[in-house]
Amino acid sequence: MSSEMSEVKFDLKPVEKKPSRRYRKGSKYDPILDAFVESQDPLVEVTVTGKDANYLRTQLNKRIEARDLKLKTSVVNNVLYLEKR
């Protein structure tokens, strides 16, 4: 047995800040956001068959953040609303 320590090769490099979390490139919810952005409506009600409004809000918020869109989601009485800021 050798008491010699093995060398570890490494780099340290300064960075300004940690990168923001990346979401996957596309989502099945993107078409909802695309359609709303292209529409003239400032506020819409969104329903997706078989999906709870709060679950939808979470999914859409992830895509809004990832795509840096100026949209706002809200849930009132278990109904999801999308709003342009």
Secondary structure by P-SEA (a helix, b strand, c coil): cccbbbbbbbbbbbbcccccccccccccaaaaaaaaaaccccbbbbbcccccaaaaaaaaaaaaaaacccbbbbbcccbbbbbcc
